[in-house]
Amino acid sequence: MDYDVAVIGGGPAGYVAAIKAAQLGGRVVMFEKDVVGGTCLNRGCIPTKTYVKAAEYLHHIRNAKTFGITVDVGSVSVDMPRLVAFKDTVVKKLTGGVASLLKSNGVEVTRGEAKLEDEHTVSSDDKRFSAKNVILCGGSLSGRIPVPGIDHPKVLTSDGMLEVREIPRRLAVIGGGVIGCEIATAFRAFGSEVTVVEALPRLVGTMDGEISDSVLKTFRKNGIKVLLDAKLASVSDRNGSPVLSVEGEGDIEADIVLLSVGRSPDLTCLGAMSGKITAERGRIIADDHMRTNINGVFAAGDIAAGRPMLAHAAFKMGEIAASNAMGRDEKANLKNVPGCLYTIPEASSVGLTEEDAKAKYDILVGKFPMAVNGRTLASGEHGGFIKVIVEKKYGEILGVHMVGESATELISEAAVIMEMEITAHEAAEIIHPHPTFSEAFMEACADALGRCVHLPAKK
Ligand code: NAI
């Protein structure tokens, strides 16, 4: 065998797997058809955060008068080509960093599309590479829907949206999930008229219902038009512009349409082993060790079934796959994977939603509104909450859901507490600095137990 481990795909699952296997003493080759870093660094998590940051600046500029700061808000605008250039610089810096990490760990990186020939052979550009173990990390692609006219050239996926150099006057978003809500937030702040068309009765349907309600309220307050329970019938063309026809709502004409209806695993890496490696609804079945049904073949990241399609989950899966490929016996614990939504304000979740917890357990719900959190008010904000779902008998924290300033940072504390199985009784006793956003978590734990000092007494 030429290598101990061959990794197909250099995204968050793949590059972490490659580095981990090398750290454990393996001779490793990693194949990447594009630029290392995958969707997360090149077309997803990182580039979109530069747009959300720009939107936050605009939000603060528009609220500056709250603090007595005088700004000519009317003259503030976004130079889109410069923002795109900044985004590209950030992406380049991070993908370059990943390339250096791979190099410093002695991982051989091969540029090209790789496919499995058999369980020990990978082919790329007519070359064959043999490895004792193969880790499949092919990632995912933007999903499509079979709606007539959906191939209109101005219907873009998030990949295309991140290359747009002119702010559209009218942006329509098909799919009010995480990507749809983040792009809608950014472009609304940039000045676009935004309409979100969502098939379900709520936005961000995988998150807690109160988060969905809160995002909807903020969107509508900010002038984003949201159509829920919407059935998109077709996309047509009017003088070069795409027009969405939504049942019962009529036509929505736009300059650009974002299609953000989920992602589909990219299984091209299976090559000749397609059909031999067990998959379920287009995603590869892997056990907690990230092993597929074929000995020596592992799968990690977005292509692995039953796990969240999130970069931080992919990091963990890649690490575990590599450890096991190098002879260890480790399981991927993905019990408490936080999910983040980078809207304004931000939202985040870990564990069970209130709806799911209620169906399984006898629960207590504690909630602290950020409208009475000192740091939030001093920051000129007022919306949001931290909600804690607690199992009644033992006080186990089953889920934490937040909307508000820094919610995507604050969720880590909740994840740690849940991972360490610290109860709500204990969490309510932990001294948090004041004034901070984070003290609202402690207050929410206390509220669940009916002993929050900073909320009015409950009758
Ligand atoms: P998503 O699954 O979050 O949302 C897709 C939405 O489209 C759903 O609400 C669905 O009901 C709706 N939809 C589907 N078909 C539709 C139709 N015909 N008409 C109208 N609405 C329709 O998928 P999204 O937003 O594309 O994100 C893809 C993946 O990327 C997610 O799995 C997510 O985990 C990951 N991601 C995570 C981010 C984060 O953590 N902040 C940011 C961006 C992406």
Residues whose N, C-alpha, C, O or C-beta is under 5 A from the ligand:
A	BS01	NAI	I145 I174 G175 G176 G177 V178 I179 G180 V197 E198 A199 L200 G205 A230 L232 S260 V261 G262 R263 M309 L310 C340 L341 Y342
